[in-house]
Amino acid sequence: MQSESSVYEKPLSNLDLPDKFECIKYFKGWIIFFLLTTLIGALLGGVLGVAMGAILGSLGVSLLTIQAASGIVGFVVGIPISFFSFKWAVRKYIVSQIG
């Protein structure tokens, strides 16, 4: 019969306890991705928002419509920024250090 402690113990594997270096790689890649996406998105969103606001405002469009249009355009523009920033961060900070 098995002892009571061995029934409840889970054997440890390399997947259960990642080393500190591996955690730092993932954290560094995530931080770079997050900052890059936030900064580029904010800058590009601000420029596009000002341009759209000026054009639509000069055409007499209501503020609510300008806000909605700017939000939609900002979301659509943010998708490729996020994708390419994520792809770059993973390739540079994770995949290059694994291989």
N, C-alpha and C positions, 0 to 999 in steps of 0.2 A: 504494500500500500504506500502511496506517495505521502510525503510529509505535507503538513498543512501549508507551510510557507511556500513550497515549490508550486503548488496549485495556483496561487494568486500572483506569483512573480512572472513578469513578462521578460523574456530574454531581450537584451539590448543588441541593437544592430547599428551599423554606421548611419542608417537613415534616421534613427531616433535622436542622436546627439550630433548635430552638425558642429564642426569646429568653428572657432571664432573667426578665422580668416574667411571662411565661406559666408558667414552671416554678414561680415563687413562688406564683402563684394556685392551682395544683393542689396544691402542698405545704401551703399555708395551709388550703385546703378539707379536705384529708385529715387534717391535725393536729386541726382543730376537730371533724371527724367522729369521729376516734379518741378524743379526750378526752371528748367529750360522751357517746358510746356507752359508754365504759368507766365514767365516773362515774355516769351514770343507771342502767346495768345493775348496778353494784356496790351502789348504794343500794337499788334496788328488789329486787334479789336477796337482799340482807341482810335487809330487812324481811320479804319473803315466806318466806325460810328460817327466820327466828325464829318467825314465826307458824305455819308448817307443822310445825316441830319441836316447838313447844309443844302444838299440837293433837294431832298424831300420838303424841307422847310420853305425853301424858295418857291416850290411849286404849290404851297398852301396846304400840304397834307397835315392832318391832325397829329398832335403829339403822341397820342395813343398808338396810332398807326406807325409812326416813326419808331417808337419803342419796340413794337412787335416785329417790325421788319428788321431792325438792328439786332434784336435777339436771335431771330432765325438765321440771319447771315452770320452772326458771330458763332453760333453753334455749328453751322455747316463748315465755316473756315477752321474752326477748332478741331474738327475730326482729323484732317490730314496732318495738322501740326502735332497732335497727340500721337498719331500713328508713326510718323517719321521720327519723332523724338524718342519714342519707346524703342523703335527698331534700332536706332543709333546707340542708345544707352545700353541695351542688352548686348549688342554686338561688341561695343567697346569695353564695357566693364564686367561682363559676365562670360560671354562665349570666348573671348580672346584669352581669358585667364584660366578657363577650364581646359582648353585644348593645348 
